[in-house]
Amino acid sequence: MKKALEFLKKINENNNREWFSEHKHEYDLVVKENKVFFNEIYSELQQYDNLKGIHIFRIYRDVRFSKDQSTPYKTNFGVGYSRSKPMLRGGYYINLEPNNSFVGGGFWGPEAKDLLRIRKEFELNTTEIEKIMSDETFIKYFGEIKGDAVKTDPRGFDKNHPAIDLIRKKQYVVMRKFTDKEILSGDFQKEAILTLLAMRPFFNYMSEVLTVDLNGEPLF
């Protein structure tokens, strides 16, 4: 992890193709080490879950439609682990970045029908999600469910509903931040796994919601 963070600090200060070309060998070594680490996490997590795949994000930014054409490279390394749909929902994510590393997951961009189903569930009953959010481990690792929300109340929902803050969300994600010192410690891999596993009650509940209708009838 030390080489990864050091490389990212350098590219943050030298975000141009000329510098990157001259240091491509250094980048290749870091990527190789990252793959080993990310795959070890995958293998261990697979023992507790049914994962569909691993996606290691490339450092190259897609600048074709971006207003920022001057910085062609990302300043972070990221990896995503997807669960086996349609029965298992939610995705895991690890972000390595100087002073902004975190282990997180959830529902970053749910499809419209899934988002409506989640909102309808919270409109009907929040007992289970409140139980999950009040769990000691959940609070310790994540604090709360985060995510962007619509500015106005979703159509068809009562603005005075007790769960309107949850209903207004269009993302449902959790995140545990890590300092650079914690990333470089010998315990980071273990802590990353523990953090990912701490999401399971949340994922299991949301998977149940998204695989049955409001009457409890299976959708798949």
Backbone as CSV, one residue per row, in Angstrom:
resi,resn,N_x,N_y,N_z,CA_x,CA_y,CA_z,C_x,C_y,C_z
1,MET,0.807,-1.210,0.000,0.000,0.000,0.000,0.854,1.279,0.000
2,LYS,2.054,1.165,0.557,2.911,2.340,0.627,3.248,2.853,-0.767
3,LYS,3.615,1.942,-1.666,3.956,2.338,-3.029,2.750,2.939,-3.743
4,ALA,1.573,2.388,-3.474,0.353,2.887,-4.108,0.072,4.322,-3.692
5,LEU,0.127,4.586,-2.385,-0.141,5.940,-1.905,0.920,6.924,-2.390
6,GLU,2.157,6.487,-2.402,3.239,7.358,-2.869,3.066,7.700,-4.341
7,PHE,2.695,6.714,-5.154,2.482,6.969,-6.576,1.321,7.933,-6.791
8,LEU,0.257,7.764,-6.044,-0.905,8.637,-6.182,-0.579,10.075,-5.789
9,LYS,0.270,10.244,-4.792,0.698,11.594,-4.414,1.481,12.241,-5.548
10,LYS,2.307,11.439,-6.193,3.106,11.962,-7.303,2.235,12.342,-8.490
11,ILE,1.281,11.486,-8.809,0.445,11.774,-9.974,-0.498,12.944,-9.706
12,ASN,-0.812,13.153,-8.444,-1.629,14.325,-8.097,-0.871,15.614,-8.398
13,GLU,0.437,15.556,-8.306,1.275,16.734,-8.571,1.762,16.784,-10.018
14,ASN,1.636,15.663,-10.728,2.153,15.589,-12.101,1.141,14.899,-13.006
15,ASN,-0.075,15.433,-13.021,-1.155,14.778,-13.738,-1.126,15.161,-15.222
16,ASN,-0.159,14.562,-15.908,-0.037,14.809,-17.349,0.563,13.569,-18.011
17,ARG,0.342,13.449,-19.298,0.737,12.247,-20.027,2.250,12.084,-20.124
18,GLU,2.954,13.196,-20.189,4.414,13.121,-20.309,5.026,12.489,-19.061
19,TRP,4.621,12.983,-17.900,5.146,12.436,-16.643,4.749,10.974,-16.491
20,PHE,3.491,10.662,-16.806,3.010,9.301,-16.639,3.774,8.332,-17.537
21,SER,4.047,8.770,-18.756,4.796,7.917,-19.686,6.186,7.602,-19.152
22,GLU,6.813,8.588,-18.535,8.152,8.398,-17.995,8.160,7.496,-16.765
23,HIS,7.027,7.411,-16.083,6.928,6.626,-14.841,5.991,5.430,-14.996
24,LYS,5.765,5.001,-16.242,4.849,3.892,-16.494,5.322,2.608,-15.806
25,HIS,6.625,2.394,-15.752,7.153,1.197,-15.090,6.782,1.177,-13.611
26,GLU,6.819,2.350,-12.986,6.451,2.458,-11.568,4.967,2.161,-11.391
27,TYR,4.165,2.682,-12.291,2.721,2.436,-12.257,2.424,0.944,-12.407
28,ASP,3.101,0.282,-13.337,2.869,-1.143,-13.583,3.171,-1.981,-12.340
29,LEU,4.216,-1.623,-11.608,4.557,-2.341,-10.381,3.483,-2.153,-9.315
30,VAL,2.983,-0.937,-9.212,1.935,-0.654,-8.231,0.665,-1.421,-8.578
31,VAL,0.299,-1.427,-9.856,-0.899,-2.144,-10.293,-0.779,-3.629,-9.978
32,LYS,0.391,-4.180,-10.183,0.619,-5.593,-9.901,0.405,-5.897,-8.421
33,GLU,0.935,-5.032,-7.552,0.758,-5.221,-6.111,-0.709,-5.036,-5.712
34,ASN,-1.359,-4.044,-6.316,-2.772,-3.806,-6.021,-3.624,-5.014,-6.372
35,LYS,-3.346,-5.622,-7.521,-4.122,-6.777,-7.954,-4.011,-7.922,-6.957
36,VAL,-2.821,-8.123,-6.432,-2.634,-9.177,-5.433,-3.493,-8.886,-4.205
37,PHE,-3.430,-7.663,-3.729,-4.197,-7.270,-2.546,-5.695,-7.377,-2.802
38,PHE,-6.162,-6.813,-3.916,-7.592,-6.822,-4.225,-8.118,-8.247,-4.411
39,ASN,-7.314,-9.104,-5.017,-7.741,-10.485,-5.228,-7.743,-11.290,-3.929
40,GLU,-6.844,-10.955,-3.023,-6.856,-11.609,-1.708,-8.138,-11.251,-0.955
41,ILE,-8.540,-9.990,-1.048,-9.796,-9.559,-0.433,-10.967,-10.320,-1.060
42,TYR,-10.932,-10.433,-2.384,-12.004,-11.139,-3.100,-12.116,-12.589,-2.629
43,SER,-10.990,-13.258,-2.558,-10.987,-14.664,-2.166,-11.508,-14.852,-0.754
44,GLU,-11.113,-13.975,0.140,-11.563,-14.096,1.529,-13.041,-13.756,1.654
45,LEU,-13.466,-12.696,0.961,-14.866,-12.292,1.024,-15.777,-13.346,0.406
46,GLN,-15.274,-14.032,-0.613,-16.051,-15.065,-1.283,-16.396,-16.220,-0.350
47,GLN,-15.622,-16.383,0.712,-15.904,-17.441,1.679,-17.185,-17.161,2.465
48,TYR,-17.588,-15.885,2.519,-18.751,-15.481,3.301,-19.919,-15.017,2.446
49,ASP,-19.689,-14.857,1.156,-20.703,-14.307,0.274,-20.631,-15.024,-1.066
50,ASN,-21.590,-14.723,-1.934,-21.589,-15.283,-3.287,-21.347,-14.130,-4.255
51,LEU,-20.082,-13.940,-4.608,-19.709,-12.825,-5.458,-19.751,-13.218,-6.925
52,LYS,-20.157,-12.256,-7.738,-20.221,-12.491,-9.179,-18.930,-12.105,-9.870
53,GLY,-18.234,-11.119,-9.308,-17.009,-10.701,-9.969,-16.297,-9.580,-9.255
54,ILE,-15.134,-9.267,-9.785,-14.301,-8.191,-9.258,-13.994,-7.233,-10.405
55,HIS,-14.065,-5.948,-10.119,-13.756,-4.954,-11.144,-12.739,-3.962,-10.578
56,ILE,-11.517,-4.041,-11.089,-10.470,-3.107,-10.681,-10.503,-1.930,-11.645
57,PHE,-10.776,-0.763,-11.135,-10.954,0.413,-11.985,-9.618,0.917,-12.522
58,ARG,-9.630,1.293,-13.775,-8.442,1.826,-14.416,-8.160,3.246,-13.925
59,ILE,-6.912,3.631,-13.982,-6.519,4.956,-13.515,-6.795,6.024,-14.573
60,TYR,-7.071,5.591,-15.790,-7.281,6.541,-16.888,-8.687,7.129,-16.828
61,ARG,-8.768,8.443,-16.818,-10.060,9.120,-16.822,-10.603,9.179,-18.247
62,ASP,-11.913,9.094,-18.380,-12.560,9.287,-19.670,-12.837,10.785,-19.815
63,VAL,-11.995,11.456,-20.571,-12.100,12.916,-20.680,-12.840,13.348,-21.939
64,ARG,-13.422,12.404,-22.664,-14.072,12.735,-23.930,-15.186,13.756,-23.761
65,PHE,-15.957,13.620,-22.695,-17.085,14.519,-22.487,-16.926,15.327,-21.195
66,SER,-15.702,15.410,-20.718,-15.440,16.109,-19.457,-14.984,17.541,-19.705
67,LYS,-15.411,18.413,-18.824,-14.951,19.804,-18.899,-13.475,19.894,-18.524
68,ASP,-13.034,18.958,-17.712,-11.635,18.929,-17.279,-10.838,18.050,-18.237
69,GLN,-10.165,18.669,-19.168,-9.359,17.950,-20.148,-7.884,17.901,-19.761
70,SER,-7.537,18.600,-18.693,-6.120,18.771,-18.355,-5.566,17.703,-17.416
71,THR,-6.450,16.937,-16.777,-5.974,15.896,-15.855,-6.471,14.542,-16.329
72,PRO,-5.682,13.828,-17.109,-6.135,12.571,-17.722,-6.137,11.364,-16.792
73,TYR,-5.645,11.527,-15.553,-5.538,10.370,-14.667,-6.277,10.600,-13.353
74,LYS,-6.837,9.529,-12.831,-7.468,9.592,-11.519,-6.381,9.670,-10.448
75,THR,-6.759,10.118,-9.285,-5.807,10.198,-8.176,-6.172,9.191,-7.084
76,ASN,-6.815,8.116,-7.496,-7.172,7.048,-6.556,-7.112,5.707,-7.270
77,PHE,-7.027,4.640,-6.487,-7.177,3.279,-6.983,-8.442,2.715,-6.362
78,GLY,-9.290,2.128,-7.191,-10.545,1.598,-6.679,-10.833,0.204,-7.190
79,VAL,-11.590,-0.548,-6.381,-12.006,-1.891,-6.785,-13.429,-2.125,-6.302
80,GLY,-14.217,-2.777,-7.142,-15.583,-3.111,-6.776,-15.798,-4.615,-6.804
81,TYR,-16.614,-5.107,-5.871,-16.962,-6.523,-5.815,-18.484,-6.629,-5.911
82,SER,-18.963,-7.290,-6.950,-20.408,-7.397,-7.149,-20.925,-8.730,-6.631
83,ARG,-22.154,-8.721,-6.132,-22.803,-9.929,-5.649,-23.624,-10.549,-6.783
84,SER,-24.008,-11.799,-6.606,-24.718,-12.535,-7.651,-26.189,-12.125,-7.699
85,LYS,-26.539,-11.365,-8.714,-27.927,-10.966,-8.933,-28.687,-12.107,-9.599
86,PRO,-30.038,-12.116,-9.516,-30.865,-11.064,-8.940,-31.155,-11.232,-7.453
87,MET,-30.779,-12.372,-6.879,-31.182,-12.642,-5.502,-30.344,-11.882,-4.481
88,LEU,-29.083,-11.631,-4.793,-28.197,-10.941,-3.860,-27.903,-9.549,-4.388
89,ARG,-28.193,-8.545,-3.591,-28.045,-7.168,-4.039,-27.017,-6.418,-3.189
90,GLY,-26.534,-5.325,-3.752,-25.535,-4.507,-3.075,-24.158,-4.768,-3.644
91,GLY,-23.304,-3.760,-3.607,-21.952,-3.913,-4.102,-20.941,-3.384,-3.105
92,TYR,-19.791,-4.039,-3.045,-18.711,-3.624,-2.148,-17.703,-2.767,-2.925
93,TYR,-17.043,-1.861,-2.218,-16.074,-0.984,-2.889,-14.949,-0.614,-1.924
94,ILE,-13.727,-0.578,-2.453,-12.566,-0.113,-1.684,-11.901,0.999,-2.469
95,ASN,-11.651,2.108,-1.806,-11.011,3.261,-2.429,-9.700,3.557,-1.713
96,LEU,-8.604,3.548,-2.470,-7.294,3.909,-1.932,-6.904,5.267,-2.489
97,GLU,-6.667,6.210,-1.603,-6.378,7.584,-2.015,-5.745,8.320,-0.837
98,PRO,-4.669,9.030,-1.047,-4.043,9.749,0.060,-5.045,10.651,0.782
99,ASN,-5.168,10.448,2.070,-6.054,11.235,2.932,-7.540,11.088,2.595
100,ASN,-7.890,10.094,1.788,-9.302,9.903,1.444,-9.597,8.436,1.117
101,SER,-9.005,7.526,1.862,-9.252,6.105,1.634,-10.484,5.664,2.424
102,PHE,-11.238,4.743,1.842,-12.403,4.232,2.561,-12.802,2.866,2.022
103,VAL,-13.537,2.148,2.857,-14.167,0.895,2.472,-15.665,1.131,2.576
104,GLY,-16.368,0.882,1.497,-17.791,1.191,1.495,-18.577,0.233,0.637
105,GLY,-19.835,0.566,0.463,-20.680,-0.268,-0.365,-22.130,0.122,-0.248
106,GLY,-22.954,-0.581,-1.010,-24.376,-0.299,-0.972,-24.986,-0.241,-2.351
107,PHE,-25.831,0.759,-2.535,-26.616,0.904,-3.750,-26.366,2.301,-4.308
108,TRP,-25.376,2.386,-5.223,-24.911,3.687,-5.717,-25.872,4.295,-6.724
109,GLY,-26.410,3.469,-7.591,-27.317,3.970,-8.621,-28.396,2.960,-8.929
110,PRO,-29.291,2.711,-7.979,-30.329,1.699,-8.209,-31.230,2.060,-9.389
111,GLU,-31.679,1.032,-10.106,-32.616,1.247,-11.202,-33.893,1.873,-10.656
112,ALA,-34.616,2.553,-11.527,-35.811,3.288,-11.102,-36.808,2.393,-10.378
113,LYS,-37.028,1.179,-10.900,-38.009,0.286,-10.263,-37.525,-0.192,-8.901
114,ASP,-36.212,-0.395,-8.762,-35.661,-0.800,-7.470,-35.739,0.343,-6.464
115,LEU,-35.445,1.551,-6.931,-35.505,2.706,-6.046,-36.928,2.917,-5.537
116,LEU,-37.897,2.770,-6.422,-39.294,2.920,-6.013,-39.672,1.831,-5.010
117,ARG,-39.213,0.620,-5.259,-39.535,-0.485,-4.343,-38.950,-0.224,-2.956
118,ILE,-37.720,0.283,-2.896,-37.091,0.603,-1.615,-37.879,1.689,-0.895
119,ARG,-38.241,2.728,-1.629,-38.996,3.830,-1.018,-40.350,3.353,-0.498
120,LYS,-41.005,2.493,-1.272,-42.303,1.969,-0.849,-42.155,1.131,0.427
121,GLU,-41.051,0.405,0.520,-40.802,-0.393,1.718,-40.650,0.499,2.937
122,PHE,-39.887,1.565,2.804,-39.670,2.474,3.926,-40.942,3.241,4.270
123,GLU,-41.768,3.474,3.270,-43.055,4.115,3.528,-43.950,3.198,4.351
124,LEU,-43.852,1.902,4.055,-44.698,0.918,4.733,-44.194,0.566,6.126
125,ASN,-42.867,0.359,6.244,-42.321,-0.114,7.517,-40.818,0.158,7.581
126,THR,-40.351,0.760,8.642,-38.920,1.023,8.811,-38.336,0.273,10.012
127,THR,-39.098,-0.640,10.573,-38.638,-1.352,11.769,-37.306,-2.051,11.536
128,GLU,-37.204,-2.776,10.424,-36.009,-3.572,10.167,-34.808,-2.693,9.853
129,ILE,-34.982,-1.674,9.016,-33.850,-0.824,8.656,-33.391,-0.012,9.864
130,GLU,-34.306,0.382,10.728,-33.931,1.105,11.944,-33.153,0.201,12.890
131,LYS,-33.536,-1.061,12.939,-32.811,-2.035,13.762,-31.384,-2.190,13.261
132,ILE,-31.218,-2.247,11.944,-29.891,-2.376,11.346,-29.057,-1.141,11.635
133,MET,-29.644,0.035,11.452,-28.898,1.284,11.635,-28.547,1.556,13.091
134,SER,-29.279,0.960,14.007,-29.015,1.178,15.435,-28.083,0.132,16.025
135,ASP,-27.682,-0.840,15.202,-26.772,-1.873,15.681,-25.421,-1.268,16.053
136,GLU,-24.846,-1.757,17.120,-23.595,-1.199,17.649,-22.460,-1.249,16.620
137,THR,-22.323,-2.374,15.934,-21.261,-2.511,14.932,-21.491,-1.575,13.761
138,PHE,-22.737,-1.467,13.319,-23.063,-0.572,12.208,-22.701,0.870,12.552
139,ILE,-23.067,1.301,13.738,-22.776,2.671,14.166,-21.271,2.887,14.281
140,LYS,-20.569,1.904,14.825,-19.120,2.008,15.002,-18.410,2.162,13.673
141,TYR,-18.801,1.369,12.673,-18.108,1.380,11.388,-18.616,2.461,10.430
142,PHE,-19.928,2.662,10.402,-20.494,3.500,9.350,-21.222,4.751,9.834
143,GLY,-21.728,4.710,11.039,-22.447,5.874,11.558,-23.876,5.943,11.068
144,GLU,-24.048,6.006,9.749,-25.377,6.158,9.167,-25.362,5.729,7.708
145,ILE,-26.546,5.630,7.128,-26.662,5.402,5.693,-26.545,6.749,4.999
146,LYS,-25.636,6.814,4.046,-25.406,8.060,3.316,-25.944,7.922,1.891
147,GLY,-25.815,9.006,1.132,-26.249,8.976,-0.257,-26.936,10.261,-0.652
148,ASP,-26.849,10.589,-1.932,-27.517,11.776,-2.449,-29.023,11.625,-2.319
149,ALA,-29.708,12.752,-2.182,-31.160,12.750,-2.047,-31.764,13.764,-3.013
150,VAL,-33.016,13.540,-3.389,-33.708,14.502,-4.239,-34.015,15.745,-3.417
151,LYS,-34.060,16.884,-4.086,-34.272,18.148,-3.390,-35.716,18.306,-2.926
152,THR,-36.635,17.742,-3.708,-38.041,17.799,-3.320,-38.517,16.387,-3.008
153,ASP,-39.620,16.292,-2.296,-40.129,14.981,-1.910,-40.577,14.207,-3.149
154,PRO,-40.248,12.908,-3.227,-40.655,12.107,-4.389,-42.166,12.133,-4.589
155,ARG,-42.581,12.161,-5.839,-44.007,12.216,-6.157,-44.737,11.010,-5.565
156,GLY,-45.847,11.299,-4.926,-46.669,10.237,-4.370,-46.362,9.892,-2.925
157,PHE,-45.362,10.552,-2.356,-45.000,10.273,-0.967,-45.314,11.489,-0.089
158,ASP,-45.776,11.218,1.101,-46.148,12.264,2.054,-44.896,12.941,2.595
159,LYS,-44.802,14.248,2.416,-43.627,14.980,2.889,-43.496,14.956,4.407
160,ASN,-44.576,14.627,5.087,-44.552,14.570,6.550,-44.352,13.147,7.084
161,HIS,-44.054,12.219,6.191,-43.841,10.832,6.626,-42.630,10.775,7.555
162,PRO,-42.700,10.017,8.650,-41.576,9.933,9.604,-40.259,9.490,8.970
163,ALA,-40.336,8.734,7.880,-39.125,8.223,7.224,-38.790,8.988,5.950
164,ILE,-39.261,10.222,5.843,-39.086,10.967,4.591,-37.614,11.179,4.243
165,ASP,-36.736,11.263,5.249,-35.310,11.435,4.959,-34.745,10.214,4.233
166,LEU,-35.200,9.031,4.599,-34.793,7.816,3.904,-35.459,7.727,2.534
167,ILE,-36.714,8.091,2.466,-37.477,8.010,1.220,-36.906,8.955,0.160
168,ARG,-36.399,10.091,0.586,-35.874,11.077,-0.357,-34.535,10.664,-0.970
169,LYS,-33.865,9.715,-0.367,-32.564,9.311,-0.897,-32.712,8.650,-2.265
170,LYS,-31.712,8.840,-3.096,-31.644,8.131,-4.377,-30.417,7.226,-4.422
171,GLN,-29.670,7.216,-3.319,-28.565,6.297,-3.098,-28.628,5.838,-1.645
172,TYR,-28.210,4.607,-1.410,-28.166,4.077,-0.052,-26.813,3.403,0.123
173,VAL,-25.885,4.153,0.702,-24.512,3.647,0.809,-23.975,3.840,2.224
174,VAL,-22.995,3.017,2.555,-22.306,3.127,3.834,-20.811,3.229,3.564
175,MET,-20.092,3.820,4.503,-18.680,4.073,4.266,-17.916,4.174,5.581
176,ARG,-16.734,3.551,5.597,-15.832,3.680,6.737,-14.506,4.228,6.218
177,LYS,-14.113,5.383,6.720,-12.880,6.008,6.264,-11.668,5.478,7.017
178,PHE,-10.528,5.483,6.335,-9.266,5.044,6.915,-8.195,6.111,6.688
179,THR,-7.390,6.367,7.705,-6.278,7.296,7.556,-5.149,6.606,6.786
180,ASP,-4.212,7.397,6.292,-3.059,6.813,5.599,-2.292,5.876,6.543
181,LYS,-2.201,6.265,7.803,-1.501,5.433,8.785,-2.194,4.086,8.932
182,GLU,-3.517,4.087,8.942,-4.272,2.838,9.068,-4.121,1.980,7.818
183,ILE,-4.065,2.628,6.657,-3.885,1.902,5.402,-2.540,1.177,5.395
184,LEU,-1.519,1.836,5.936,-0.167,1.287,5.914,0.104,0.310,7.054
185,SER,-0.842,0.177,7.959,-0.650,-0.741,9.079,-0.824,-2.180,8.613
186,GLY,-0.328,-3.095,9.375,-0.447,-4.508,9.034,-1.847,-5.057,9.219
187,ASP,-2.743,-4.258,9.816,-4.096,-4.720,10.098,-5.115,-4.305,9.041
188,PHE,-4.680,-3.556,8.029,-5.670,-2.994,7.108,-6.482,-4.058,6.373
189,GLN,-5.837,-5.104,5.898,-6.579,-6.125,5.159,-7.645,-6.762,6.050
190,LYS,-7.274,-7.059,7.294,-8.236,-7.645,8.225,-9.383,-6.693,8.503
191,GLU,-9.052,-5.404,8.708,-10.080,-4.413,8.994,-10.978,-4.175,7.783
192,ALA,-10.407,-4.251,6.592,-11.207,-4.094,5.379,-12.239,-5.217,5.279
193,ILE,-11.809,-6.450,5.542,-12.722,-7.587,5.502,-13.819,-7.445,6.558
194,LEU,-13.434,-7.081,7.772,-14.426,-6.902,8.837,-15.441,-5.828,8.460
195,THR,-14.965,-4.782,7.807,-15.855,-3.692,7.392,-16.822,-4.163,6.318
196,LEU,-16.311,-4.899,5.354,-17.177,-5.426,4.294,-18.226,-6.373,4.858
197,LEU,-17.814,-7.218,5.793,-18.755,-8.164,6.390,-19.804,-7.458,7.246
198,ALA,-19.434,-6.308,7.796,-20.381,-5.555,8.628,-21.543,-4.993,7.806
199,MET,-21.408,-4.996,6.486,-22.481,-4.521,5.606,-23.536,-5.581,5.363
200,ARG,-23.222,-6.830,5.683,-24.091,-7.934,5.300,-25.531,-7.824,5.827
201,PRO,-25.765,-7.461,7.087,-27.162,-7.337,7.518,-27.938,-6.324,6.671
202,PHE,-27.296,-5.239,6.315,-27.899,-4.221,5.449,-28.174,-4.790,4.060
203,PHE,-27.182,-5.470,3.494,-27.325,-6.066,2.165,-28.400,-7.159,2.157
204,ASN,-28.393,-7.997,3.195,-29.361,-9.098,3.249,-30.796,-8.566,3.299
205,TYR,-30.993,-7.530,4.100,-32.328,-6.943,4.202,-32.756,-6.325,2.873
206,MET,-31.877,-5.546,2.263,-32.217,-4.886,1.001,-32.433,-5.919,-0.103
207,SER,-31.684,-7.012,-0.062,-31.876,-8.082,-1.047,-33.271,-8.689,-0.907
208,GLU,-33.698,-8.870,0.334,-35.037,-9.409,0.568,-36.104,-8.454,0.041
209,VAL,-35.906,-7.163,0.304,-36.859,-6.158,-0.170,-36.974,-6.191,-1.691
210,LEU,-35.836,-6.288,-2.359,-35.815,-6.176,-3.819,-36.132,-7.473,-4.553
211,THR,-36.382,-8.531,-3.820,-36.718,-9.798,-4.478,-38.139,-10.269,-4.183
212,VAL,-38.901,-9.440,-3.467,-40.320,-9.724,-3.246,-41.112,-8.448,-3.466
213,ASP,-42.408,-8.592,-3.751,-43.235,-7.393,-3.897,-43.756,-6.966,-2.530
214,LEU,-44.583,-5.937,-2.509,-45.073,-5.406,-1.243,-45.966,-6.394,-0.496
215,ASN,-46.446,-7.407,-1.201,-47.268,-8.440,-0.559,-46.442,-9.639,-0.104
216,GLY,-45.105,-9.545,-0.317,-44.249,-10.630,0.089,-44.139,-11.753,-0.923
217,GLU,-44.661,-11.516,-2.129,-44.608,-12.547,-3.177,-43.271,-12.451,-3.912
218,PRO,-42.602,-13.595,-4.167,-41.302,-13.577,-4.851,-41.397,-12.954,-6.241
219,LEU,-40.390,-12.196,-6.601,-40.337,-11.577,-7.926,-39.505,-12.402,-8.898
220,PHE,-38.750,-13.369,-8.382,-37.874,-14.165,-9.244,-38.059,-15.654,-8.950
